[in-house]
Amino acid sequence: MSARAMTVAGVMSGTSADGIDVAVVRILPPHPNRRNKGTVRMGHPHFARPRLMLLAHEGFAFPAALRKAVLAAMNAKSTSTAELARLNWRLGLAYAEAVKETARRHNLQLDLIGCHGQTLYHQPRAEVYAGRKFSCTWQAGEAQAIASALGAPVVSNFRPADLLAGGQGAPLVSLLDYVLFADDKRGRVLQNIGGIANLTAIPAGAAADAAIAFDTGPGDMIIDWLAQRLFGIPFDRNGALAAKGSVLAPVLAQTLRHPYFRIAPPRTSGREQFGREYAAKFLDACRRQSKNPEDALATATALTAETIARSYARFVLPKMKGHGADFILSGGGARNKTLVAMLAARLEPLGATLRQSDEFGMPAEAKEAAAFALLAWQTWHRLPGNVPTATGARRAVVLGQVSYA
């Protein structure tokens, strides 16, 4: 199938479960008359970087009842089949409404939609269940509901193909990171801070199959949980509450001993490691040190900053070949001024220059959704979407499944 230009919507709802991000991009094949320095082999001969232009992006908060249902289902110890079936369809309807409204506001006609879905469970390492040992993942959201509502095909269920190729099913934003940000002279680190924080590191002049990518650990997840539990607000806007607190050094030191932070990439994490049970234990540890709730938020913010900085220093910096590195932030955490200040204090002495993805034409809130638009385009053209050096897969594979309108 020859690649063609398409207008594609990407749909993302992350582990923070705060809502839906939609990004619409115009994707064109690589220029046919120009040698593309990004040409690499990733399971398809001479994969070359397609060209992207962001047309629109919108964010939609989950209705309160839906968010409650999502949070209750994530990594739940017990639930009912009826609840899971209803949640799967309800999410599909919510995604359809968000995409339809985005297209209406910007007067856009869509050729294709890529929907990540809502991760309810992600187990990247094999465990024994019912007599067999395997890894598994589940992203809910009925794709056919989106296709039927929009009259356009939908690519969904992106992660299983990578898992079955020996990967961890994440991170999958690495392809977009390479397509948009790879540079011949500057190393680039793309740090997304959603519920979970993940990075893609691209040394100067590197091909896509030299990219390094992994989850650094908790992003906004623990911060948001504390804001809701202690202050009754969805999140700590601009990090204003954390800025009033003090970091509890003993709690931070204890938390940094978590085994996850010692695992070498590739690695991936989620609510299974850093969800509500972990956050509750974290809060108990903070309360043993201080009765000031702002101190707990400050310490959680410092945890995110420190795990990002340590991940960069240990696993990325040695591979940047002495070139300068732009550390480009995206995701909701990129708007947290206290977190960004903590990151700057830790990263700038290591030679990293903090920047925002907005400076490169991709708003912080739109990047992950745009990534799944690109992955959908790859799938539609039967091109691989994973980067094996990022996920740990044995080979590059075509991701996802197509639901037709």
C-alpha positions in Angstrom: 0.0 0.0 0.0 1.5 3.3 -1.0 1.5 5.9 1.7 -0.8 8.9 1.3 -1.6 12.1 3.0 -4.3 11.9 5.6 -6.0 14.0 8.2 -5.9 11.9 11.4 -7.3 12.5 14.9 -5.4 11.1 17.9 -7.2 10.4 21.1 -5.5 10.0 24.5 -6.7 9.6 28.1 -3.8 8.9 30.4 -3.2 7.3 33.8 -4.2 10.4 35.6 -7.8 9.8 34.3 -8.5 13.5 34.2 -10.0 13.6 30.8 -9.5 13.2 27.0 -7.0 15.0 24.8 -7.7 15.1 21.0 -5.1 16.2 18.5 -5.8 16.4 14.7 -2.7 16.3 12.5 -2.2 16.4 8.7 0.3 13.6 7.9 2.1 13.5 4.6 4.5 10.8 3.4 8.2 11.6 3.3 9.1 13.9 0.4 9.6 11.7 -2.6 12.2 13.9 -4.2 14.4 14.6 -1.2 16.9 12.4 0.5 15.6 11.9 4.1 18.3 11.7 6.7 15.9 10.0 9.0 15.8 6.9 6.8 16.2 3.8 9.1 15.4 0.2 9.1 12.7 -0.7 11.6 11.2 -3.9 10.1 10.2 -2.1 6.9 12.8 -1.2 4.3 13.9 2.4 4.4 11.4 3.7 6.8 11.5 7.5 6.4 10.1 10.2 8.6 6.6 11.3 7.5 5.8 15.0 7.8 3.3 16.3 10.4 1.4 19.5 10.8 -0.8 20.0 13.8 -4.3 21.3 12.8 -6.1 21.4 16.1 -6.2 20.1 19.6 -8.8 20.2 22.4 -9.1 18.8 25.9 -12.2 17.5 27.5 -12.7 16.7 31.2 -14.3 13.4 32.0 -17.8 13.8 33.5 -17.5 13.2 37.3 -19.4 9.9 37.2 -17.2 8.5 34.4 -14.0 9.6 36.1 -15.1 7.9 39.3 -15.8 4.7 37.3 -12.5 4.8 35.6 -10.5 5.3 38.8 -12.5 2.5 40.5 -11.7 0.1 37.7 -8.0 0.8 37.4 -6.0 -2.1 38.9 -9.1 -3.0 40.9 -8.8 -6.1 43.1 -12.4 -7.0 42.2 -15.2 -5.7 40.0 -18.0 -7.2 37.9 -18.1 -8.1 34.2 -21.1 -5.8 33.8 -19.2 -2.9 35.2 -16.3 -3.5 32.9 -18.5 -4.0 29.8 -20.4 -0.8 30.5 -17.2 1.2 31.2 -15.7 0.0 27.9 -18.7 1.2 26.0 -19.1 4.4 28.0 -15.5 5.3 27.3 -16.0 4.7 23.6 -19.0 7.0 23.5 -17.0 9.7 25.4 -14.1 9.4 22.9 -16.5 9.7 20.0 -18.1 12.8 21.5 -14.7 14.4 22.0 -13.5 13.7 18.5 -16.7 14.8 16.9 -16.7 18.1 18.9 -13.1 18.8 18.0 -13.8 18.2 14.3 -16.9 20.5 14.5 -15.1 23.3 16.3 -12.3 23.4 13.7 -14.4 22.4 10.6 -12.3 19.4 9.9 -13.0 16.2 7.9 -11.3 13.2 9.3 -9.8 10.3 7.3 -8.7 8.2 10.2 -8.7 8.1 14.0 -6.2 6.6 16.4 -7.5 5.9 19.9 -5.1 4.8 22.7 -8.0 4.0 25.1 -7.9 4.1 28.9 -5.4 1.8 30.5 -7.1 -0.3 33.2 -4.3 -2.8 33.6 -0.8 -3.1 32.3 1.5 -6.0 33.2 4.6 -5.9 31.0 6.4 -8.7 32.7 5.2 -12.3 32.5 3.4 -13.7 35.5 1.6 -17.0 36.0 -2.2 -17.0 35.6 -4.4 -20.1 35.2 -1.5 -22.3 34.6 0.3 -20.2 32.0 3.0 -17.5 32.3 2.5 -14.4 30.1 2.4 -10.6 30.0 -0.8 -8.7 29.3 -2.4 -5.2 28.9 -5.8 -3.8 28.6 -6.9 -0.4 27.2 -10.7 0.1 27.4 -12.8 2.1 25.1 -15.1 0.6 22.4 -13.5 1.6 19.1 -16.5 0.6 17.0 -18.5 3.2 18.9 -16.1 5.9 17.6 -16.0 4.6 14.1 -19.8 4.4 13.8 -20.2 7.9 15.3 -17.6 9.6 13.1 -17.9 7.6 9.9 -14.2 7.0 9.8 -12.0 4.0 10.5 -10.4 3.8 14.0 -7.1 2.2 14.9 -7.0 1.0 18.6 -5.4 -1.6 20.9 -1.9 -0.5 20.0 0.1 -2.2 22.8 -0.5 -6.0 22.5 1.5 -6.4 19.3 4.6 -5.0 20.9 4.1 -7.2 24.0 3.8 -10.3 21.9 7.0 -9.3 20.2 8.8 -9.4 23.5 8.4 -5.7 24.3 6.8 -4.0 27.3 4.1 -2.3 25.2 5.4 1.1 26.2 6.5 3.7 25.7 4.9 4.2 22.2 5.4 7.9 21.8 9.0 7.4 20.7 8.2 7.3 17.0 6.6 10.7 17.2 9.4 12.0 19.3 11.9 11.0 16.6 9.9 12.2 13.7 9.4 15.7 15.2 12.5 16.3 17.3 15.5 14.4 16.0 18.4 16.8 15.2 21.8 16.3 13.6 23.6 18.6 16.1 21.7 18.6 19.3 20.8 15.7 21.6 17.1 15.8 22.4 15.3 14.3 25.5 11.5 14.4 25.2 10.1 14.2 28.7 6.4 13.7 29.0 4.9 14.2 32.5 1.4 12.8 32.6 0.2 10.4 35.4 3.3 8.5 34.7 6.4 10.3 33.4 8.3 8.9 30.4 11.2 10.0 28.3 12.6 9.4 24.8 16.3 10.3 24.4 17.7 10.8 20.9 21.5 11.5 20.6 22.6 14.0 18.1 22.5 12.6 14.6 21.0 9.3 15.7 18.6 7.1 13.8 15.3 6.1 15.3 16.6 2.6 16.2 19.2 4.3 18.5 16.6 6.1 20.6 16.3 5.3 24.3 12.9 5.4 25.9 11.4 4.3 29.2 9.1 5.4 32.0 11.0 7.3 34.6 8.3 6.7 37.3 5.4 8.7 38.8 4.6 12.0 37.1 1.4 13.8 38.2 -0.2 10.7 39.6 0.8 11.0 43.3 0.7 14.8 43.2 -2.9 14.7 41.9 -4.0 12.1 44.4 -2.7 14.2 47.3 -4.3 17.4 45.9 -7.7 15.6 45.8 -7.3 13.9 49.1 -5.9 16.8 51.1 -7.4 19.8 49.4 -10.4 18.6 47.5 -9.1 19.9 44.2 -8.3 18.0 41.0 -4.6 19.0 40.9 -2.1 21.4 42.2 -2.4 24.2 39.7 1.0 25.6 38.7 2.4 23.8 41.7 1.2 26.7 44.0 0.5 24.5 47.0 3.8 22.5 46.7 5.6 25.9 46.6 4.3 26.7 50.1 5.6 23.4 51.5 9.0 21.9 52.4 10.4 18.7 51.0 10.6 16.0 53.6 14.0 14.7 53.0 13.7 11.4 55.0 10.5 10.5 53.1 12.0 11.3 49.8 15.1 9.2 50.5 13.0 6.3 51.6 10.8 6.5 48.5 13.7 6.6 46.2 14.7 3.1 47.4 11.7 1.6 45.5 13.1 -1.2 43.4 11.6 0.2 40.2 14.1 3.1 40.1 17.0 0.7 39.9 15.7 -1.2 36.9 17.7 -0.5 33.7 15.6 0.4 30.6 13.5 -0.7 28.9 11.0 -0.4 31.7 7.4 0.7 32.1 5.2 1.5 35.0 1.7 2.4 35.9 -0.9 2.4 38.7 0.1 -1.1 39.4 3.3 0.3 41.0 2.4 3.9 41.9 -1.4 4.0 42.2 -3.7 4.8 45.1 -2.3 2.2 47.4 1.2 3.5 46.9 0.0 7.1 47.3 -1.7 6.3 50.6 1.5 4.8 52.0 3.4 7.8 50.8 0.9 10.1 52.6 1.2 8.1 55.8 5.0 8.5 55.7 4.7 12.2 55.2 2.3 12.6 58.1 4.8 10.9 60.4 7.2 13.7 59.6 4.9 16.7 59.2 1.3 17.7 59.8 1.5 20.4 57.1 -0.3 19.1 53.9 1.7 21.3 51.7 4.8 19.4 52.7 3.4 16.2 51.4 2.7 17.9 48.0 6.2 19.4 47.9 7.7 16.0 48.6 5.6 14.3 45.9 6.7 17.0 43.5 10.3 16.5 44.4 9.9 12.7 43.9 8.9 13.3 40.3 11.7 15.7 39.7 14.3 13.5 41.3 13.3 10.3 39.6 13.4 12.1 36.2 16.8 13.7 37.0 18.3 10.4 38.2 17.0 8.6 35.2 18.6 11.1 32.9 22.0 11.1 34.8 22.2 7.3 35.0 20.7 6.0 31.8 20.8 8.8 29.2 23.6 11.2 29.8 26.4 8.7 29.1 24.9 8.1 25.6 24.6 11.7 24.6 28.2 11.7 23.3 29.1 15.0 24.9 26.8 17.1 22.8 24.4 19.6 24.3 21.0 18.3 25.1 17.6 20.0 24.9 15.3 18.6 27.6 11.9 19.2 26.1 8.8 19.0 28.4 5.3 18.0 27.6 2.2 16.7 29.4 0.2 18.3 32.2 3.3 18.4 34.5 5.0 20.7 32.1 2.6 23.4 33.4 3.6 22.8 37.1 6.0 25.7 37.8 7.3 24.2 41.0 8.1 20.9 39.3 9.8 22.7 36.4 11.9 24.7 38.8 12.9 21.6 40.6 13.8 19.9 37.4 15.9 22.9 36.2 17.8 22.9 39.5 18.8 19.2 39.0 19.2 19.0 35.2 20.9 22.3 34.2 24.1 21.4 36.1 24.2 18.2 33.9 24.2 20.3 30.7 20.5 20.0 29.9 18.6 23.0 28.6 14.9 22.9 29.7 12.4 23.8 27.0 8.7 23.3 26.3 7.4 21.3 23.4 5.3 24.4 22.5 8.5 26.0 21.3 8.6 23.3 18.6 5.0 23.7 17.4 3.5 20.9 19.5 1.6 22.1 22.6 2.5 20.1 25.7 -1.1 18.9 26.1 -1.3 17.7 22.5 1.8 15.6 22.0 0.7 12.2 23.3 -2.6 12.4 21.4 -0.7 13.4 18.2 1.6 10.3 18.8 -1.4 8.0 18.4 -2.5 9.8 15.3 0.9 9.1 13.8 0.8 5.5 15.0 -2.7 5.1 13.4 -1.3 6.4 10.1 1.6 3.9 10.3 -0.9 1.0 11.0 -3.1 2.1 8.1 -0.2 1.8 5.8 1.0 -1.4 7.4 4.2 0.2 8.7 5.7 -0.6 12.1 5.0 1.8 15.0 7.1 0.6 17.8 10.8 1.4 18.4 12.3 -1.8 19.7 15.1 0.0 21.5 12.5 1.8 23.5 10.1 -1.0 24.3 12.5 -3.9 24.3 10.7 -5.8 21.5 12.6 -8.3 19.4 11.5 -6.6 16.2 9.5 -3.7 14.9 5.8 -4.6 14.3 2.7 -3.1 13.0 0.5 -2.0 15.9 -3.2 -2.0 16.6 -6.4 -3.2 15.1 -8.8 -1.4 12.7 -12.5 -0.9 13.3 -14.3 0.2 10.1 -17.1 2.7 9.9 
